[in-house]
């Protein structure tokens, strides 16, 4: 029996998952610049994601939380 060459791989991928079709139009390195810049990606829970239409809304809400926590710290310092 003839052995398969190293170039021939056992293809266990289903025919409907044609990688040539699936990967067509893909952009190599699409997020490379963001990654280099040190962007943190965070997965939001589905219920939280529904509350925000886009990333700008999430960032605005988080900036507000930061401001409120700073105000709260100032109030604590003034009352002690």
C-alpha positions as semicolon CSV with decimal commas, in nm:
position;residue;x (nm);y (nm);z (nm)
1;X;0,000;0,000;0,000
2;X;0,137;0,340;-0,098
3;X;0,191;0,592;0,182
4;X;0,058;0,945;0,143
5;X;0,318;1,212;0,090
6;X;0,376;1,471;0,360
7;X;0,210;1,732;0,140
8;X;-0,114;1,536;0,132
9;X;-0,308;1,585;0,452
10;X;-0,612;1,402;0,573
11;X;-0,880;1,661;0,514
12;X;-1,137;1,628;0,791
13;X;-1,301;1,958;0,702
14;X;-1,657;1,925;0,577
15;X;-1,714;2,019;0,211
16;X;-1,949;2,304;0,306
17;X;-1,660;2,471;0,489
18;X;-1,467;2,561;0,177
19;X;-1,191;2,783;0,315
20;X;-1,123;2,941;-0,021
21;X;-1,479;3,077;-0,021
22;X;-1,495;3,156;0,350
23;X;-1,169;3,351;0,355
24;X;-1,241;3,543;0,035
25;X;-1,249;3,915;0,106
26;X;-1,066;3,879;0,436
27;X;-0,817;4,148;0,528
28;X;-0,484;4,036;0,663
29;X;-0,371;4,242;0,962
30;X;-0,698;4,434;0,988
31;X;-0,648;4,501;1,359
32;X;-0,267;4,500;1,364
33;X;-0,234;4,874;1,427
34;X;-0,478;4,863;1,718
35;X;-0,290;4,568;1,863
36;X;0,040;4,753;1,835
37;X;-0,116;5,055;2,005
38;X;-0,203;4,838;2,304
39;X;-0,578;4,843;2,262
40;X;-0,760;4,629;2,517
41;X;-1,048;4,432;2,381
42;X;-1,321;4,349;2,629
43;X;-1,615;4,118;2,573
44;X;-1,936;4,269;2,708
45;X;-2,216;4,054;2,843
46;X;-2,508;4,046;2,598
47;X;-2,739;4,245;2,828
48;X;-2,476;4,516;2,872
49;X;-2,401;4,528;2,498
50;X;-2,770;4,590;2,424
51;X;-2,755;4,911;2,628
52;X;-2,483;5,064;2,409
53;X;-2,517;5,132;2,038
54;X;-2,143;5,158;1,971
55;X;-1,796;5,171;2,127
56;X;-1,813;5,548;2,173
57;X;-2,119;5,511;2,398
58;X;-1,938;5,250;2,609
59;X;-1,633;5,475;2,643
60;X;-1,850;5,776;2,737
61;X;-2,027;5,574;3,007
62;X;-1,699;5,446;3,150
63;X;-1,552;5,798;3,154
64;X;-1,857;5,912;3,349
65;X;-1,804;5,631;3,601
66;X;-1,440;5,741;3,641
67;X;-1,545;6,102;3,699
68;X;-1,805;5,998;3,956
69;X;-1,555;5,787;4,146
70;X;-1,312;6,081;4,159
71;X;-1,587;6,307;4,292
72;X;-1,680;6,049;4,553
73;X;-1,316;6,025;4,667
74;X;-1,296;6,405;4,701
75;X;-1,614;6,411;4,908
76;X;-1,477;6,141;5,139
77;X;-1,153;6,335;5,186
78;X;-1,341;6,655;5,270
79;X;-1,564;6,490;5,529
80;X;-1,282;6,319;5,717
